[in-house]
Amino acid sequence: MTMEPEEKIIVTTDDVLDMLDDLFERRDGQWWDGFYADREKPVPFFRSAPDEPLVSGIASGQLEGGRALDIGCGNGRNTRYLAEHGYEAVGIDISGESIRWAGELCAGCAVQPAFHCCSLQEYGGAPGSFDLIVDSGCFHHIKPHRRQQYLEKIQSLLREDGWYLMTCMDLEAGAAISDYDAYRDFSMHGGMGFSEEKLRRVLSPFFQIEQLGKMQAPSDPDIFGMPFLWAVWMTKRRGQ
């Protein structure tokens, strides 16, 4: 007999994590499908423009090609850019609507990225198989009790000498709440804002932070950059 959610018994740590997931507001694939359904609404990252740190990293020679994973790829703006600049690029997103959009925009591309509708935890990539992992706006939606799993999966997928580029909201753009507040309210309030100190404390156990600062706001409309977003360049901690 299948138990109803309120009848489930907590036995393991995974049961606790699942229970906490159930308490929060739902922002699953269906929610994001609705978000991406109206492609004309004025959402800044709906533009087909790659992130400024990514463009700068390639222009400077810091990024030299290989395999790249774009987490929460949306309409594939960063995935396409990576494919056009020497990367075997893979984009994943929990929204089937965003993946369809990404596929349509890439229909005429000379180099085709691969797109998959799945979460990071569901993605079955081999350990150490990516030279670059990009997370443009997913991290501030990850619930605090799931952060460790999220960062450990990225750590596992990244090659020893690979780069992890993450952008997330600061305290002005995101919800200025504590981790405890998220559980008191049963909500991430649309995305959690981070201070520099909190980012360093959360990320440092898993990665070596090489550079942490605010995104540049370029004058070029074909490049995406917002000054209320953090941009963090990281490498894998040795022996992890």
Buried (B, 14 or more C-beta within 10 A) or exposed (E): EEEEEEEEEEEEEEEEBEEBEEEBEEBEBEEBBEBBEEEEEEEEBBBEBBBBBBBBBBEEEBBEEBBBBBBBBBBBBBBBBBBBBBBBBBBBBBBBBBBBBBBEBBEEEEBEBEBBBEBBEEBEBEEBBBBBBBBBBBBBBBBBBBBBEBBBBBBBBBBEEBBBBBBBBBBEBBBBBEEEBBBEEEBBBBBBBBEBEBBEEBBEEBBBBEEBEBBBEBEEEEBBBBEBBBBBBBBBEEEE
